[in-house]
């Protein structure tokens, strides 16, 4: 599970919860490894290309005056979270938080955004863009 949060006047932070069967000693060794020197500095800061992805559904889960909660569901594909977040940014929505849930080959990316415009129009545009 992962979460992304926006703190007013501070910025965005994210955290990840991973489950593994690897022994703790192995994980500690990985964390102690030096950073990979094969990456050049520009590659570390270059923006990621937004992949072309598809979702099975996009729905409004809840709404009030301060927040809309949107759900993007689909089969697991590389770049789903990035593509959805990018689309919301293009719609001029301000991200409050996001959560990515995966189980098997299914994904649900849930976003809280500050309302802007008409929610039904937004959902229709997102579905036209992403839903198969």
PyMOL commands that set and color helices and strands:
alter all, ss='L'
color gray80, all
select helices_A, chain A and resi 24-32+41-45+80-90+119-130
alter helices_A, ss='H'
color red, helices_A
select strands_A, chain A and resi 2-7+11-16+57-63+68-75+94-103+106-114
alter strands_A, ss='S'
color yellow, strands_A
deselect
rebuild
show_as cartoon
